[in-house]
Amino acid sequence: MFFISLIAIVYFAIRWIINHFIKNGVNKPYKKYTFISLIAAVLFLTVGNIASPTHRSSADQTSTSSRISSKHKKKNTSSESKRKASISKANSIKEKESSESIAASKSESKEDSESIASSESESSKKQSEAESSSIAKASSESLVASSSSAKKASETSKTDNASYTQNGGWTTAASGMVFVSDSNKYYTSVKNPGNYQYMTQSAADNSGAKPAPRGNQYARP
C-alpha cells in the first residue's frame, strides 16, 4: 500500500511538471511526456510489487516468529506457574501434616498430664479418706475412752458417796457395796479397808470377783 501511494504521488508529480511546462510555452510534445510518465509509473509499480511480497514475507516471518516466541513464553510461564503452584501445594501439605503432628503430640501430652493429675488426685483422695478414717477412728476411741473414764469416775463418785461405817476395829460396807481383795474375792467387813477396792457388788461381779466362801481375822464375807 505504501508503494502504491508512492507511485501515485510520482505519477501526479510528473503530470503536474508536464502541465507546468505546457503552460509556460515549452515546445515539447505532450504525448511524449505522458508516455514517459506512464512508463515511470509502471516501473515504480513493478518495483513495488517485487519488493512488497518480500517485505510482506519478512513481516509475516517476523510476526510468526513473534507469535511463536509469545506462545513459548506463555507456555514457559504457564509451566513455571504450575511448577510453583505444585511446590506451594506440597509445602502447604507438609506444613499441614507438621501442624497435625504437633497438635497430636500436644494432645497426647495433655492426656498424659491429665492422667497423671487424675492419678495423683485419686491417690490424694484415698490418702485423705484414710486420714479421715484414721482421725474418725481415733476420735471414736477417744470418745469411748472418755466415756469409760466418765463411767469409772461416776462409779468412783458413787463409791465415795456410799460411805462405809466403822465399829470396834471393823469397817463395814454400806448396803450394796463390798471390799474386793487382790485375790479377786469380796467381803462386806474388813479391818484394813486400805488394802481393798471399795465398789458396788454388781461392779465386782462384772469384774469377775467372787464372794469369799469364808472369813478370817482380817475380813468377813
C-alpha positions in Angstrom: 0.0 0.0 0.0 2.9 2.3 0.8 4.5 1.7 -2.6 1.2 2.2 -4.5 0.7 5.5 -2.8 4.3 6.5 -3.6 3.8 5.6 -7.4 0.6 7.6 -7.5 2.4 10.6 -6.0 5.3 10.3 -8.5 2.8 10.0 -11.4 0.8 13.0 -10.5 4.0 15.0 -9.8 5.2 14.2 -13.4 1.9 15.2 -14.8 2.0 18.4 -12.9 5.5 19.2 -14.3 4.3 18.4 -17.8 1.3 20.7 -17.5 3.6 23.4 -16.0 5.9 23.2 -19.0 3.0 23.3 -21.4 1.5 26.4 -19.7 4.9 28.1 -19.8 5.2 27.6 -23.5 7.8 24.9 -23.6 7.6 23.4 -27.0 7.6 19.7 -26.3 5.1 17.1 -27.3 2.5 16.4 -24.6 2.1 12.7 -25.5 5.8 12.0 -25.3 5.9 13.2 -21.6 2.7 11.4 -20.9 4.2 8.1 -22.2 7.3 8.7 -20.2 5.2 9.3 -17.1 3.3 6.1 -17.7 6.5 4.1 -18.2 7.9 5.6 -15.0 4.7 4.7 -13.1 4.7 1.2 -14.4 8.3 0.8 -13.5 7.7 2.0 -9.9 4.6 -0.3 -9.7 6.7 -3.3 -10.8 9.5 -2.5 -8.4 6.9 -2.0 -5.7 5.2 -5.4 -6.4 8.5 -7.1 -6.4 9.6 -5.5 -3.1 6.2 -5.8 -1.4 6.0 -9.6 -1.2 9.5 -9.7 0.2 8.6 -7.1 2.7 5.3 -8.9 3.5 7.1 -12.2 3.7 9.7 -10.7 6.1 6.9 -9.1 8.1 5.0 -12.3 8.2 8.0 -14.2 9.3 8.7 -11.6 11.9 5.1 -11.8 13.0 5.1 -15.6 13.0 8.4 -15.6 15.0 6.9 -13.1 17.4 3.8 -15.3 17.8 5.8 -18.4 18.3 8.1 -16.7 20.8 5.0 -15.4 22.6 3.5 -18.9 22.7 6.7 -20.3 24.0 6.9 -17.6 26.6 3.3 -18.2 27.6 3.9 -21.9 27.7 7.0 -21.4 29.8 5.2 -19.0 32.1 2.3 -21.4 32.5 4.7 -24.3 33.1 6.6 -22.2 35.7 3.4 -21.1 37.3 2.2 -24.7 37.5 5.5 -25.8 39.0 5.4 -23.0 41.6 1.8 -23.9 42.4 2.8 -27.6 42.8 5.7 -26.7 45.1 3.4 -24.3 47.1 0.8 -27.1 47.4 3.4 -29.6 48.5 4.8 -27.2 51.1 1.3 -26.5 52.3 0.6 -30.2 52.7 3.9 -30.6 54.6 3.1 -27.7 56.9 -0.4 -29.1 57.5 1.0 -32.6 58.3 3.6 -31.0 60.6 0.9 -28.9 62.3 -1.4 -32.0 62.7 1.6 -34.0 64.1 2.4 -31.2 66.6 -1.3 -31.0 67.6 -1.5 -34.8 68.1 1.7 -34.7 70.2 0.3 -31.8 72.3 -3.0 -33.8 72.7 -1.1 -36.9 73.9 0.9 -34.8 76.3 -2.3 -33.2 77.6 -3.9 -36.7 78.0 -0.8 -38.0 79.9 -0.8 -34.9 82.1 -4.5 -35.3 82.8 -4.0 -39.0 83.5 -1.1 -38.2 85.9 -3.2 -35.4 87.6 -6.1 -37.8 87.9 -3.9 -40.5 89.4 -2.4 -38.0 91.8 -5.9 -36.7 92.7 -7.2 -40.2 93.2 -4.2 -41.1 95.4 -4.6 -37.8 97.3 -8.3 -38.6 97.7 -7.6 -42.1 99.0 -4.9 -40.8 101.4 -7.3 -38.1 102.6 -10.1 -40.7 103.1 -7.6 -42.9 105.0 -6.5 -40.0 107.2 -10.2 -39.0 107.8 -11.0 -42.6 108.7 -8.0 -42.8 111.0 -9.0 -39.5 112.6 -12.6 -40.6 113.0 -11.4 -43.9 114.5 -9.1 -42.1 116.9 -11.9 -39.7 117.7 -14.2 -42.7 118.3 -11.6 -44.4 120.5 -11.0 -41.2 122.4 -14.8 -40.8 122.9 -15.1 -44.4 124.1 -12.1 -43.9 126.5 -13.6 -40.6 127.7 -17.0 -42.4 128.2 -15.2 -45.2 130.1 -13.4 -42.7 132.2 -16.6 -40.8 132.9 -18.3 -44.1 133.8 -15.4 -45.0 136.2 -15.5 -41.5 137.7 -19.2 -41.9 138.2 -18.8 -45.3 139.8 -16.0 -43.8 142.0 -18.2 -41.0 142.9 -21.0 -43.4 143.8 -18.5 -45.5 145.7 -17.2 -42.4 147.6 -20.8 -41.3 148.3 -21.7 -44.8 149.7 -19.7 -44.4 152.9 -18.8 -47.4 154.9 -19.1 -47.5 158.8 -16.6 -48.5 161.4 -17.4 -50.5 164.6 -14.9 -51.9 167.1 -11.9 -52.1 164.6 -14.1 -53.5 161.8 -15.1 -51.5 158.8 -18.5 -52.5 157.4 -19.5 -51.7 153.8 -22.7 -49.9 153.1 -25.7 -51.7 151.6 -24.9 -52.9 148.1 -21.1 -52.2 148.5 -18.2 -54.7 149.0 -14.5 -54.7 149.6 -12.6 -56.6 146.8 -9.3 -58.2 147.6 -6.3 -58.8 145.4 -7.3 -62.4 145.1 -10.5 -61.3 143.4 -12.8 -62.1 146.3 -15.0 -59.6 148.0 -16.1 -59.1 151.6 -18.6 -57.0 153.5 -16.4 -56.2 156.6 -12.6 -55.7 156.8 -10.1 -54.5 159.4 -7.9 -52.5 157.0 -10.0 -51.0 154.1 -7.0 -49.5 152.5 -5.9 -53.0 151.3 -9.1 -53.5 149.3 -11.0 -51.9 146.5 -14.4 -50.5 147.6 -17.1 -50.8 144.9 -20.6 -51.9 144.2 -21.4 -55.6 144.3 -22.6 -55.5 140.7 -19.3 -53.9 139.6 -17.4 -56.6 141.5 -19.5 -59.4 139.8 -18.9 -57.8 136.4 -15.1 -57.6 137.0 -15.1 -61.4 137.7 -14.8 -61.2 141.5 -16.4 -63.9 143.6 -17.8 -63.7 147.1 -15.4 -65.1 149.7 -16.5 -68.6 150.9 -15.3 -67.9 154.5 -13.7 -65.2 156.5 -10.6 -64.8 158.6 -9.2 -62.5 161.3 -8.9 -59.6 158.8 -12.1 -60.0 156.6 -15.6 -61.3 156.8 -17.9 -62.3 153.9 
